[in-house]
Amino acid sequence: MALQSVLRDAAMRWIADDPDPDTRDELQRVLVAAMTGDPVDDLADRMSGPLRFGTAGLRGPVRAGPAGMNVAVVRRATSGLAAWLVANGQGGRTVVIGRDARHGSVAFAEATAGVLAGAGFPVALLEGAVPTPVLAFAVRYLGAVAGIQVTASHNPPGDNGYKVYLGNGAQIVPPSDAQIEAAIAAAPPAVSVDTADPPPPVSVTGAYLDRVVALPRTGARALRIALTPLHGVGGETCVLALSRSGFDDVRVVASQAAPDPDFPTVAFPNPEEPGATDAVLALAADVGADLAVALDPDADRCALGVAGPDGWRMLTGDETGVLLADHLLRHGTGEDPLVATTVVSSSMLRPLAQSYGARFAETLTGFKWIVRGGPGLVYGYEEALGYCVDPDGVRDKDGIAACVLAADLAASLRAVGATLLDRLDELSVAHGVHRTRGRSIRMEPSERDAAVARLREHPPAGWDLDRPAPDVLRLRRDAARVVIRPSGTEPKLKAYLEVVEHPDGPDGLAAARERADARMTDLQDEIDALLAPRPHH
């Protein structure tokens, strides 16, 4: 494909407006290559932006051009956010900025701070690389009007991002995201955005740790923990949180302990990915640990590993979700507590809450909705390893706080000769065996949308259909549930399957699990066939 003048001119304008000499030179080299006969795909891809500003802010590859994460894009995003805050009567109030240790994070955080200072906002730039929960805590702790965390969480090494929290300490929700995106589109070129020197960095980690160490509900502390931060920024803070809470027998995976933006030992730095937790499970087995813990790189997610009859394994997000909920409700959470989870998570939380006289809320996917579940919220979780165990402190998922609470639970069980799997058995006897499984089917957006429309208009026989949201379908039948939704970030259709089997007392638990496993296999086959792309006629 030949280089079109429109693309060439757009690239030249962007280069002229980029305040960062490194990314100016980078895009200049790509442009020259395209002008001298190389394929234009790279240039076209970089200029295909801008990055969409969604409910998680910005996220994309670190590279020059409007479709990448770079200083120019960050300056314009921050200029738009500042204008939106001023337009909503929030000008002149503190904004907190944090960052992880990914490629570009230091420059992006400093660019953010400079633009906000230039727009007249007092800036609290957090010192060093910090976990995302520390930034979310800082928003409420400092009485800020907004918070920005420069992070791409568990994305691949080449990515970075820009996550926005508002003054309530929660992530943005519609229509704020669309309004901010419009303000960014109206922002001046990056080179024309006013900047100023922000004040020296501040630290709130000590105050955050003071909050976390108050979370344990029992006095049990005898526990050996194997921990990995997966090359992210949560390791030091998590070890401090555990030791200050009384859990000082913590062994960290040495090869994954220090922040490393290249994530050299894992294919994808996400505890949900196959192989990502192999090292921490091996360490747990080697040192005779009682609990294994894997944080994701920005430490807002937490995965737990346990030793079972067949060796060490990771718990599912739903298994951990109900264990932590039970632990909190068992030890008292104040008057009229509310617990919340999403439409795609296990349905066990509802009967569990009822057994304690607690209220239950079911929300759309994402912590931006979970933490808005209602007054009196004491706990929320989603199946993707996210747990909010202290909503008044951190109004988002917090892997470090969840780790401390999980250690408290595991130690209290160990003190009476029991394990997390024993407690799961008790919950399954009381509320049923809840088997959950996620399916992710890669489809082009047109195929994906056609599949959703087809199911909406012609539900399969024997299933009851409802729509928790316009693009979310829920099918129910005989203690089985399937939730289907398009991915918001990838060309995929996602399905969340659940079957429930009620055992006939403790002696019937193994048989109930066998029935649940068989039904899940059949259900998966049925749903895969239902969602398979149709041939075009």
N, C-alpha and C positions, 0 to 999 in steps of 0.2 A: 504494500500500500504506500503510495507516495505521500510525502508530507504536504498537508493542506495549509494554505496561507492562514486560515483562521486559527488552526492549532499552533502554528509557528508564532503568530502575533500574540496569542494568549500566553504562550510560554515566555516570550520576551517581556511582556508587561509584568508577569509574575516575578521574573528575575529582577526587573528594575525596582519592584516594590518590596523585595525581600531584604530585611535588615541584617540577616546573618550571612557573612561572607562565605561560610562553608557550604551552606545549601544553595547560595547563588551560584557558586562554582560547580556544584554537583549538577544542578539543572542545566547550567550552560553546557557542560560536557554532554549530557544526554541530548540536548537540542542540536549541538554541532554534529553528533553522530547521526541523528535523524536527517539532518540537512545534507550529509555527505554520503548518503546511500544505505546506512544501516536501517533495519526495520524500525518503524515508528511506534511499535506497540508499547514500549516502555514509556516513551514520552506521552502517548495518548492516555495510558493508564494513570500516570501521575497527574495529568491535567483533567482527569475525568471527574474530579471532585466538585464541590467541596465534600469533606467528610460529613456525614449526617450527624446532627446533634440529637441523639435520642435520649431516652430516660436514663441511660447510663453515661450520658455526656458524649465525649468523642473517644473513638478507639480506632487505631489503624497502624500501618507499617511506618517505622521511622525512616523518612526519606523526604527529599525536596519536592515541592509542588503542593497544590491545594488538596490533593487526595492523599496526603501523608501527614504524619505527626512531625512538626518542625516548629521552630521559633515563630515564623511568620503566621502559621495557622493558629498557634497558641495565643499570640498577641491579638489577632482579630477575634478569636473566641472570647478572650477575656474582656476586650473592649465591648463586645456585644453584651456579655453578661453584666458588666458594670452599667451599661446604658439601661438594661432591663431592670436592674436593682434600683437605679435612680428613678426610673419611670414609675416604679411601684413604691416609692416613698421610703426606700431603704438606703439612700445615699449617705455617705459620711459615717457609716457604722462599720465595725470590724469585720474583716473577712480573713478566714484562716486558710493557710495553704500547707499541704504536706506532699511528700513524694516518696516513691520507692527507689530501688537501686537499678532500674532498667536503663538501657541506653537512652540518653537524652533527658533523663528525669531531672538532673540538676539544672540544666539550661532551661527546661520548660517551667520548672517551679520558679526560677529567678525571673523569667520573662513574665510570668503571671503576676508575681509580686510587684514588678516594676510598673506594669500597666495599671494595676489597682491603685498603687500609690500615686501614680500620675493622675488618676481619676478622682483623687481626694478621699480614698478609703483608708482608714487605719488598717495596717496589714500585720497579721501574726503568722510569720513564716516559721514552721516548725523546724527544729534543729535536726540535721542529718536525715537519714532515711528512716521512715516510720511506717509501721503497719497501718493499713486503712482504718481499722477500728479506733486507733489513737486519734486520727483526724476527725472521725465521726464524733468521738467523745469530746474533742476540743471545741467543736462548734457549740455544743450546749454549755460546756464548762466555762467558756470565755464569753458567752452571751453574744456570739457572732451572728451576723445576718446571713452568712453563707460560708461554705467551706469547699475547697477544691483539693482533690487528691490526684496527683499525677501518678497514674498506675495503669497497667494493662492486666492486672490481676494474674490469671493463669493462662493468658494468651501465649502464643509462641514467642521465642526470644526477640524476633525482629520487630515486635509491636510495642506501642506505648499508648497511653490514653489520658483522659482528663475527665474525672468524675466529679459531679457537682452535688452538694448537699445544701439544703436551705436552713433557715434559722431554727426549725424544729429538730434538726439533726438527722432528718431523713432524706433519702434521695428524691430528686425531683419527679413529679408525675405530670401527665397532661392536665391542662393545656400549657403549663409552664415551659415544657421542653420545646414545643412549637413556637412559643413566643420568643424564647431565647434564641432559637435557630433563626428566626426572622430578624432579630436584632443583630446577630452575627453577620447575616447577609448584608445588612445595611451599614456595617462597620467600614471605616475608611481603610485604604491599603495599609498593610502592616508597618511600612516605613513611616507613615504619617500618624500613627497612634502615639499619643503623649505617654511618656514614661517618667518615673522619678525613682530615686534610690529608696528602697524600703528600709525600715529599722532593722537592727540585728535580730537574728533568729531567737526564738523562744522555745522552751521545752515544757510539755505538759505530761510527759511520760510518768513522772512520779505521782501526779494526781490520778492519772489513769490506773496505775498499779494499786494505789490506795483503794480505789473503787473495786477493782477485781478481787483483791485479797479478802474482801468482805463477803464474797459470794458463797464459799463453802458452808453447807448446812450441818455438817457433822464434825466431830472431833477426830475422826480417823485420819491418820497421815502415813501409815506404813504402806508404801507402794513404790515399786520400781517402774519407771517410765522410760520407754524408748521413743525418741522424738526426732522428726526431721522437719526443717522449714523449707525443704525442696529448693535450696539456693536462694530463697527469698529473704524478706526483711523481718520476719517474725521470730527468728530463733532466739536472739538475745532477750527480747522483751518477754517471750513466753517462759524462758528459763527463769528469769527474774520473777515473773508472776507466780510460777510454781514454787520457787524457793521461798519467797516471802509469804506464801500461803502455807508453808510447812512441808512441801513436797520437794525434798532436796536430793533425792536419789533419781536423777535424770541423766540418761545417757543419750547423747546426740550423735546422729550419723555424721561422722567426721567429714566425709567427702561432700556433704550437702549442707554443712553448717553455716558457711560464710555466704553473704549475698554475692551472687555472680550472675550478671545479666545474660550470659550465654547459656546458663542452665546445662552444663556439660554432661551430666550423668543421666538425664531423663529426656525421652523423646518429646514429651509434652509435659510442662510443669504443672500438672493438674492431678490431685489425688484420685480423681475418678478414672483416669486413663490407665489402661492395662500396663503393668510394669512400673508405674510411677512410685508405688509404695514397696517395691520389692526390697529395697535396702533397709528400710525401717523394720519390716517384718523379719528380715534376716538378723538384724541387730537384736530385736526383741527375743528371738529364739536363742541367740548366742549368750545373752547376758541374763537369761531367766527373768525377763520383765513380766510385770503383771498387766501392762497396758502399752499399746503402741499408738502414737499420735503422729499424723501427718498434717501439717498446715499447707495451704496453698501459698504462692509467693508473696501476696500482700496480706496474708494471715487473717482474712475475713472468713475463710472456710476452714473446717477442721474435720478430719476423718479419723475414726478410731479403729484399731486392730486388736483382736483378742485371740487367745489360744483356745482351740477347740479340739474335738476328738481326732480331727484329721490334720492337726497342725494350726499354724497361725493363719488368720484371714482378716480382711477388713470387714467391718460392719457396713451395711447399706446406710444411706442417709436416713431412710425411714426408721431403721432399727435404732440408730443413735437418737433420732428425733423423739421417739416415744420414751426411750430410756431417760433422757434428760427431763422431759416433761413430767414423767412419773416421779423422778427424784425431787423436783421442785415442789410439785403438788403434795407429795407425801410429807414434806417437812414444813409445810405452811408457807403461804404467800400473801397473807393479808386477807381482807374482806373482799368477797365477790370477785375473785380473780378471773381473768380472761386468758385463754390460750388460743393460738391461731396457727393455721397452716393453709396451704394452697389447694386448689382443686385437683392438682396432679400428684399430691403427696398421699401417703397412706391414710385411709379413713379411720385407723385405730385411735387417732387422737380424740375423736368425738366421744366414743364410749369411755375412754380413759378419763376425760374431763368430767363426764357425767358421774363417774364413780366417786369422784372427789367433790361433787357439788360445784364444780367450776363451770364457767361459761365457755363456749366454743365458737370460733368464727372461722369461716372458710373464705379465702380471698383468691383473687387472680394471682398468677405466678409473679414472683419477684418480691423482694423485701420492701420495695417502695409501697406495696399494698399490704403486706403482712403487718408492718408497724403502724398502719392506719386501720387496723382491725377493729378498734373501738376503745372506749375508756376502760381502765383497769387492766390493760395488757401486762402480763407478767412473763410471757414466753411466746416465741414464735419460731417456726422452723420451716424449711423447704427441703425436699428430697435431695437436692443438689448440694448437700453437705453444708448448708447454711443454718446457723442457730443464733437466735437473739435471746440471751439468757438474762439480760439486765436492760430492759427497754428504757428505763429512766436514765441510764448512764450512757449507753450506746444504742441509738435507735436504728440499728442495722445489724447485719450478721457480724459475729465477732468470734473468730476461731480461738483466740487466746482465752477469753472468758469461758468459752465452751470447754476448752481443754482443762481449765482449773476445776470447773464444775464436774466434768467427767472423772477427773482424778479423785475428787471428793466422793463421788458415787462408787467408783471402783474400790477405793480404800475402805469405805463403810461396808461393802459387801465382803471384801477380803477378811475384814475383822470378824465376821461370823462364818467364815469358811465357804463363801459363795462367790460367784462370778457374774459378770454382765450377762453371760449366756443363761445362767440360772434365773436371773431376773427377767430376761426375755421370755423364758419358758413360763414363768408365773403370769406375765402379761398375756401371753398367747392362750393360756388356759382360761384366764378371766374374760378376755375380749375377743378371742378367735385368732387363728393363724392368718395373718395378712401377708400374702405374697404379692410383691410389687415388682414390675420389670418395665424398663424403658426401651422403646424402639425408635430408631432414628433412620428414616428412609430418605436417601438423597434424591431430590427431584428438582427439576427446573421450576421456577415460580409458576409458570402457566400450568404445568402438570399438577403441581401441588394445590393450586387454587381450584383446579377442576375436580380434584379428588375430594376436597372439602365440600365443594358445591354439590357434587354427586351424592355424598353421604347425607348432606343436609336435606336435600330434596327427596331422597329415596333411602331412608334408614333401613338397615338390614332387618329382616323378619325376626321377631322375637325380642328385639331390643327397644327400650324406651330412650328417646332422645331429648336432651335439652341443651341450651346454649348459655353457659355462664358468661360468655362475652361474644361479640359478633363473629370473631374468627376462631372460637373455641367450641368444639362439639363434645358432649359427654353422653356415652351410651351406658345403660345399666341393664343388668339381667341376672337374676338368680345369684345374688352375692358375688357378682362380677361387675367390674367397672372399667371402661376404657375412655380416656380423655385424649382427644386429637386436636392438635393445633399446629399451625405453621411456625417454624423457627423465625425469630425476629432478626437473626444475624446471619443465617446461612440458608442456602437453597435446600432445605430439608423439611420433611413432614415428621412431626414427633407424635408418638403415641405412648401413653402411660397406662399400663395394664395393672389390674389388681383383681385377685380372687381371695375370698375369705372362706375358711373352713373352721367350724366350731368343734373342738375336741370334746369327747365324753370324759371330762376329768383329766387329771395328770397322766393317767395310764393310757389315755387315748391320744396323747399329743403326737407321738411318732406317726400313728396312722393318719391323723389329720394333716400332718405335714406332707405325707406321701400323696394324699388326695389333692392337696393344694398344688403340689408340684406337677402332678399329672394334668390337672385342670389348666394350669398356667401354660404348659406345653401346647395343649389343644387350643387354648385361647390365642396364643401367639401365632400359631399356624393359621387360624381363622382370620385374625386381623391382618397378617401379612398378605393373605390372598385378597382381602377386602380392599387394601390400600394399594395393591400392585397397579402400576400405570396401565391404562387401557390402550390397546392398539388404536392407531388413528385410521379412520376410514375415509 
